Amino acid sequence: MIKLVKNELIKIFKRKSIYFMFFLSIIAIVIYNNMNLDQQILVYKEKAENIGYISDETIEREKTKGEIEQYIYSLQYNEYAKLYNTTFKENSWQRYALNNDSRGWAYENFYDNDITKYLTNIKDYEYNENTKVTKELYETSKNKYNEYVNALKSNDWKSFVNLKIKNLEELKNTQNLTPDDIKEINFEIDWYYLRLNHNINFGNEIINEYLTNYREKYYLIIYEEANMDKTSQSRIRELNENKSKLELLKYVIENDINYDISNEKNFIANNKIDARISFIRTFDHFNLILIIIAIYISSTIITDELTKKTIKNILTKPHKRYTIIISKVIACIVTIIISMIFISIIQFFAGGFKFGFDSYANGYLGYDFNNNKVFNMSLLNYLILSGITKIPEYIIISLFCIFIGIFNKNIAMSMILTLMSCLFANTALAQWSKVDTLSKVARFFITNNWDFSTYLFGNISGINGINLWHSILIYLIYFAILLKLITSKFKKLET
């Protein structure tokens, strides 16, 4: 068997076409790294820019028409804009702090936009004849507002944060708060303590973006849990991924990590994809290249001999036909693994030369769903693990391609049919399978079960009815069927 596999590998690597495919792979990898397509998606990134004013004409019109609520809002908004634009410099920590305050947080409630809330109370009392704001509340709001303004003008961001914590603690003593309200207020307090304890001034640095994303992710999870269809596995997977991101964000804040921790998913808006991130995504970025190589090798390994009629020389030798076909399958698998290693090496150097090799030292930061813990592993270990989980997909593709080749004895047809099947499976079929009503059938498709990277670190599939053991069983069934069809057809070949 070993000798047969060796002979098959020698035949594969004697072909100039395999080296031409490797050369094209190098070009594709270099072009991809220089284009850096991951940066082409435009997303929002917070900036401390000027806040526009609402015109006097608009405010007067709202007053004349009796649109009191909108009128009070406009007065409050312009007062806030005046504080923001005329009192503090561009890109000052004060402007970033005010940006945070004006946005408002929490699920269905706003516990953090204090300055806006106090300004609304002040303007409502002063300009609304039918105001429900009492004099006591008015005086309290004025004092609180002035406290914030003084904290901002003192140029001590920590005093501003301490004031936030103080007011949130006072808010907890307010009557008519539900346990969920208390939980969210406690989160806000903890969030400010994260900023305070880790000495994170307001700004647009990476660590601030982690803080913002951590906060947003927390409330997104609350929203998803309140509105989630618990029978939908795709929604459960999405919720789990958001929870893992929440823990990762908390981890980097607590450990004062100031580099982009993005792995398969982005954590930083408008992030500059570095060599480390590109290396992590090697088998996602270049999966199509590996599929094409697998199809090419599998299409030619038997079909080429059939068309040239050199297959007779092999079949007349004292080897069982089952042994011959298995040796060819193994040779295909070995070639695919060599191709994966080759592409990984090229990506390592292409990404390193483009973005710098320094980021490789940071490793892979991920989340283990089995132990509910954040972990850090070397990039090499991660890529090996990721690559191993991808191999089953390429094996099934190779077996399918070999079967088609034996059946129709046409290399071009074998390659086209297999490639079209793969493209259809990874696009239209993949989207249809996410529909819960269709998953009852789709969960039995091999294309929804061959990518075992889905289950890395205890994650789950996004398709109803599919789990790790289901995928293993379905995979083994398809593998056995394809291998049986190939060996049976090969045995019937005439010498």
N, C-alpha and C positions, 0 to 999 in steps of 0.2 A: 504493500500500500504506500509506504513512504517513498519508495522508488518511483511509483506511478505519479504521485503528487509532485515530486521533484521534477519529473519529466514534463508534466503539464505546466509547471511554473516556468521552466526553461523555454517552452514554446511560447508562452504568453509574453515573456520579457525579451524574446527575440524579435517580436514585431515592432516595427518603427512606430506604428500607430499609437501604442501605449505611451511612448515617450512624447509623442505629439500632444496627446491628451494631457499629460503632466505639464507640458509647456504652456498649453492653453489655460490650465488651472493656475499656474503662476501668474500669468497675465491678468486673469480674472480677479485673483486675490489682491494684486498690487493696485489694479484699477479701483476695486471696491474700497480699499483702505484710503486711497487718495480722494475718492468721492465722499467717503464717510457719510453714507446715506442716512445714518441714524440722526444726524444733525439737521436734516432737511425739514423735519416736522417743527413748525412754529408753535410754541406754546407760551402761555402767559408767564412772565417773570416780574415780580414786584419791583417797582422803582419808586423812589421818593421824588416824584415830579410834582409840578404845581397842580393845585386843584382849581378847576374853573369856578367862576361865580355864576349865580343865577341873576339874570338882568333885573334892574329896578322895574322895568316895564312889566315883566312877568309877575313880579311880586305884587305890584299895584293892581294888576288885573285880577289876581287871585283874591286880593282883599276886597275889591269892588264886587266880585261875583259871590262873595261869601264862602269861598272855598277855604274855610278856616284851618282845617287840618293840613292842607298843602301849603297854605300861607305861613303857618308856624314852622313847618318843615323847611321852607325856603329861607326864612329868617335865621333859623338855627344853622342851616347849611352854610350860608354866607358868613356867619360869625365864626364858624369852624374853619372855613377856607381862609378867612382873614388871619386867624391865629396861626394857621399852617403856613401860609405864603409869606406873610410880612414879618413874622417874629423869628423864624428859624431858617437857617441857610439850606441850600439844596444839598441833598444826600446827608444831612445831619441825622444823628440818632433820634432826635426829636420827631423829625418827619416820619421816620420809619415806625416809631412808637405810635404816632397819631394815625398812620395808615392801619396799624393793627387794631387800634381802638375803634376806628370808624367802621371797620368791616363787620364787626359783630360775630359772635361765635355761638356754639351750642346748638343742639337739635331742637328746633321750634322755639327756642328762647334766646335771649341775648343777655349774657351775664357780664360781658367784658367791655361793651361800648359805653363806658361810664361818662366820658366827657360829652358825647353826643346826647346821652340821656339827660344829663344835668342841664345842658344848653336848651334842650327841648322844654324842660320844666320851666326854666327861666323865661324863655320867650313866650311860652303859653300863658304864664301868669301875667306878663307885662303887656301882651298884645291881644289876648283873647278875653272879651268881656264875659263870656260864659265859661271861663276856665274852671276846671275841677281841681286844679293845683291849689292846695292850701298855702297860706302864708308861711306856715312852719316848713312845709316841703320846699317852698320857694327859697327860704333862707338857708335851709340845709343844702339845697342844690347849688346856690351861689357860693357857699363856703367850700363845698366839695370841689366845685369847678375851679375856684381860686387856688385851692390846694394843689390841684393837678398842674395848673398853669405855673405856679411857683416852683413846683418840682421840675417841670420842663425847663424853666428859665435858669434854675440853679445849675444846670449842666451836669447833674449827677443822676445818671440813668438808674442807679441802684435805688435812690430815694423814690423815683417814679415807680419802680417795680414793687418796692415795699408798700407804697401807698395802694397799689393795685391789690396786693395780698390783704392788706388791712381792710379795704372796702369789701372784698369778697368774703372775708371772715365775718364781717358785720352782716352781710347779706344772708348768710346761713342762719342767722337768728330771726330773719323775717318770718312772719306767720304765713300759713297756707302754702308752704313748700312741700312738694312730694318727695319721696325717697329718691326718685330719679333726678329731681332738681338738685338735691343735696349731693348726689353722686357727681353730677356734672360740675357743680361749683367746686367740689373737692378736686376734681381733675384740673380745673382752671388754676387753683391754688398750687397744686403740684407742678403744673406746667410753668408757672412763674418761678417757683423754687428751682426748677431745672435751669432756668436762665440765670438765676441769681447765684446758685451754688457752683455753676460751671463758668461763671464770669463771662456770660455771652451778652455783649452789648447789642443793641438794635442795629441792624444793617442788612446788607444783601450778600453776606458771605455764605459759604456752603452750610456752615453750622446753623445759621439763621434759617436757611431754607429747610434744613432738617427739622428744626423746631416748628416751623409753620406747617410742614407736611405731616408731622406727628400729630399736631392738633387737628388738622383737617381729617386725617385718617381716623382719628378717634370718633369724631362725630359722623363720619361716613359709615362706620361700622354700626353705630347706634341706629342710624337711618336704615341700613340694610337689614339689621336684625328685626326692626319693627315692621318692615315691609316685605320680608323675604318669603318666597314660596319654598317651604321646607321639603317639598317633594321634588324640587328641581336640583339635581346634582350639580349642574353648571353654576347655579346661584350659590350653592354651598361651597363649591371650589373657589368662586370669586370672593366670598366672605372670608374663607380661610387664608387666601393670599393677602387680603387686606390686613387681616390680623397678624400675619407673619411680617408684613411690612411695618406695622405699628411697632412690633417688638424689635425689629432691626433698627428702626429710627430711634427708639428709646436707647438701644444699646450704643449707637454711635454718639448720641448726645452725652450719655453718662460716661463714655470712654474718651470723650474729647477728640473724636476722629474728624479730621478736616479734609479728607479726600472723598472723591465720588465713589460710593460703595455699590453703585449699580452693578447688577449681575445679569440675569436674563431680562430683568425689568429695570426701567429707569427710575431713579429716585430724585434726580436733580433736573429741574426744568432747563431747557436749552443747554444741556450739559455737553461738554467737549468729550466725545468718546475717546478714551485713552487706549493704550496698547492692551492693558489688562482686561478691559471690558470687551474689546474686540476678540481677544483670545478666548475668553469665556464663551463667546457666542460663535465659535468656529463652526461647530456642526449644525447650528441653525442657519448661519449665513451661507454656508457652502454645501448644504444638504443636497441641493440639486446637482452639483458637480459630482458628488459621490454616487448619486443615483445613476447619472449618465455613465460613469465609469463602470458601475456594477452591471448595467444593461449591456454596455459594449462588450465587456469580458464574457458575460454569460451568453450573449448572442453568438459570439464567434467561437467559443470553446468547443462546441460540437458542430454547429451548423456549417462553419467554415470547412471542417473535415468532410461533412456530408456532401457539400457542393463540389469540393475538389476530389471527392471519392477516395481520400486518403484514410478514411475511417476503416476501410478493409484491412489495412496493415495492422491496426490496433486490435480489431476483433479476431483476427486469426492467431494472435499471440495467446500463450497459455495463461490467460487471466480471465477470471469470471467477469461477466458483463456488469454484474452488480458492483464489483470492486472497481471497475474502470469508471463507471458513472459517478460513484462516490468520490473517487480521486479527483475527478473533474470539478465536482461541487466544492470539495475542500480547497482545491487550487483557486477557485473563484473567491472563496471566503478569505483566504490568505492574501490574495491580491487586493481585495477591498480593504483589509486591515492595513496593508502596506500603504495604500492610497490615503487612508485616514491619517496615518502617521506622517506621511509626506506633506499633506495639506496643513496639518497642525504645525509642522516645522516651518513651512513657508509663511503661515500666518504669524507665527511667533516673531520671525525676523522682519516681515513686512510691516507689522504693527509696531515693532520696536523701533525700526528706522524712521517710520512716519511720526510716531507720537512720543518716542523715548522709551527706554527700557526700564526706567525707574519704577513705574507703576506695577511691574511684575512682582515686586517685593511685597505688595500689599495682600496678596492671596485672594481667596474666594470667601466672601462673607455670606452665609446663608442661614436658613432656619430649618430646624429638624422638627417636623410635625409629630414624630413619634415621641420625642422627649420634651417637646415644647420649649426648646432652647435654641439660642443663637449659637452658631459655631463658625470657626474659621479654619479653612484647610488650604493647603498649597494649591496653586493653579494646576500643577501637573497632576496631582491626585484627582482633582475635580474633572479635568479633561479626560483622564483615563476612565473614570467612573461614567462620565457622560457618554464617552465613545462606546463603552461596553453595552450600554443600554440602547444604542443606535444600531448595533450590528444585527440584531434580529430582523429589523426592517430590511436591510440590504440582503440578508439571506433569503427571505421570502421573494423579494424582487428577482434575485438570481435564479431561484428555482422556477418561478413562473416563466422567466425569459428562456431558460433552458428547455422547459416543456414546450413552449411555443415554437422554439427553434427546431426541436426534433419533429414536431407535428407538421410544420409547413415547409421546413428546410429552406427558409428564406431569411437571410440575416437582416435585411432592411425592414421586412415586415415584422420580424420579432422585436426589433428595436423600437419601431414606431408604435406597435400595439402596446408594448410594456410601458413606454414613456407616456403615452396618452392615458393609459390606465392610472399611472402614478399621479399625473397632473390632475386628473379628474378626482381622484381620491383625496388629494391634498387641498382641493379648492371647493368645488360644488358639494361633493359628498361630505366633506368635513363640516361644512356649514349646515347642511341638511340634518346631519347627525345630532346637532345641538338642539334641534327641535324635539321637545320631550315626547310628543306623540309619535315621532318617527324613530325614536331611540329603541323602541321595542324590537325593531328589525335591525336597525343600524348597529346595535351593540354586538351583533354576530359577524359583522364585516371584519376581515382581517386588518384592513387599513386603520380601523379604530382601536386595534389591540396590539399592533406591532411596535409602537413607540413606547418602550418601557422607561424612557426618561421622564414620562408623565408621573411616575410613582417615586421618583427620587426623593429621598428624605421624608417619606411618609405622606406625600401629597396624594390627591385623588384625581380620578378622571372627571372631566366635565360632562360626560355622557351618562345618562341614567342607566343603571343596571350593570355598569362596568366597574370592576375593581381589579386589583392585581391578580388574584387567583383566577378570575374570569378570563382575563387577558392571557394568562399562561395557558389555560385549558384551550381556549380558542386558537391560540398560536400553535400549540402542539398538534391540534386536529388538522389545521391547514398545512402545517409542515409535513405531517405524515401523509396526507392525501397527495400533495404535490410530489413528494419523494416517491410514493407508490406509482403515481402516473408516469413519472420520468423513467423509473426503472423498468416498469412494464413495457413502455413504448420502446425503450432502448433495447430490451431483450428481443423484441420482434424485428429489429433491423436486420436486413439481409446482408450477408457478407458477399 
